[in-house]
Each structure stands twice: as C-alpha cells, then as structure tokens.
Amino acid sequence: MVDSLRQKGLRQKMVNALRQKGVADERVLSAMLRVPRHLFLDSAFDKLAYTDEAVPIGAGQTLSHPSTVATQTQLLQPKVGEKILEIGTGSGYQAAVLCALGVELYSIERQQLLFEKTKQTLSSMGFRPSLIFGDGFEGLPKHAPFAKIIVTCGASETPVNLLKQLAVGGRMVIPMGSGNSLRMCTIDRLSETEFKQTKHGNCDFVPMIKGVKSS
Ligand code: SAH
C-alpha cells in the first residue's frame, strides 16, 4: 500500500485540473487530494489512476472518472456526521471520498466478488463505512431515513424504495435514463409527499441491475 511522492504529486495535479474544470467545492477537492485513488485500482492501471478516465475494476464494472466523482459528490452536499446511503460500492473509491468528508456512510453492492474485495481494501486503508451485500433497489429500510442518497450506477427507473428512505429535506443524486443517454439528476424531498427533480449534465455509468450476483 504505497503512496509515493510521485503519486501524491499526480493527485495534486488531478485536483488542480478538476478545479479548472469548474469543481468549486474545496471540501470535496481536499477529500480527493487525501484519498489515494491508485490504491483502489489494479496496479496494471497505475498510469490511469490520476487521469480523468473511468477505469475497469473487475466483474465488468468501472470506477467513474474523477470529474464524475467530484461532480456527484459536490451535488450531494455532504455534511459532517450526516447519514448517507451509497448504491454501488464498486471499488470503494467514492465511499472513501465520502468517509474522508466525515459522513456516516452505508454502502450497498450487488456483486459479491466486489463486495468482498472492497471490504478488505477499505478496512486496510482505515476507512470504516458499513458495507452491505444486497440489492440497492431495496435500500436499507432498517437504517432509514437517510439525509442523502448517492446512486453510482445508471437507473432506468426511479427506485421508489429509495425515495421512501430519503429524509424530508434530504437529497438523492442519481444518474437516470437508458443506455447511453444518462443525465445526472438530483431529487430533493420537500415534504412527505413532494419531490423536486432537477436534471444536470450528461454522464456515463454502468447500469443499475436488480437482484444480487453471488460468487
Ligand atoms: N461507486 C463505485 C462505482 C462502481 S460502478 C466506485 O467508486 O468504484 C457501479 C457499481 O454499482 C458496480 O459495482 C455495480 O455492481 C453496482 N450495482 C449495480 N446495480 C446495483 C444494485 N441494484 N445494487 C447495488 N449495487 C449495484
């Protein structure tokens, strides 16, 4: 688990580039400066760790571009101590960025292989989110309501159970659409019965799939 001076330097450059691309939330940038992205990837992808590219993480899944992680985290507006649910733990990188921001994180992954591997990666780095192997479409009713929900896979329909588990005044950030045409959306819960959906930019994610895949 080496985080060399060279890698720290590349990370600083990545963060500078994100700032130039318009990421304005300094708390998010500072968290991304502290989380060593290369340690969430196979060493074969070392050269890509600090470029603005999505990288394969096994089981046919990808870790999103750093600019996507930054944009999504910024839209989430996470506050210290807030209870947040992530759907799609994947490599654990987004989870680590949220932990670095001081939130109380729950994260669900449907692929057992990734779930097991990432549990080890995160704990060896000292991050302690609650990780759950399960179907994100169901959420985590036991621990609801959540102040925020972040979905890191593309949903072709609104996951209604997740809406129910969002606190009044809370926000969900979710890529929505079908196939290649996904838009980043925020859904704010205004009251028990009212939700406000806002569309942001186009984005690219692997699909949100129902059910679990045991290894
Ligand atoms: N946040 C991750 C992104 C990984 S890609 C990271 O930082 O690496 C999206 C992940 O969502 C994949 O691992 C995929 O298996 C998972 N996923 C897709 N549908 C899901 C569902 N219904 N419930 C939970 N996880 C899901």
Boltz pocket constraint, residues with backbone or C-beta under 6 A from the ligand:
constraints:
  - pocket:
      binder: B
      contacts: [[A, 57], [A, 61], [A, 62], [A, 63], [A, 64], [A, 87], [A, 88], [A, 89], [A, 90], [A, 91], [A, 92], [A, 93], [A, 94], [A, 95], [A, 108], [A, 109], [A, 110], [A, 111], [A, 114], [A, 134], [A, 135], [A, 136], [A, 137], [A, 152], [A, 153], [A, 206], [A, 207], [A, 208], [A, 209], [A, 210], [A, 211]]
      max_distance: 6.0
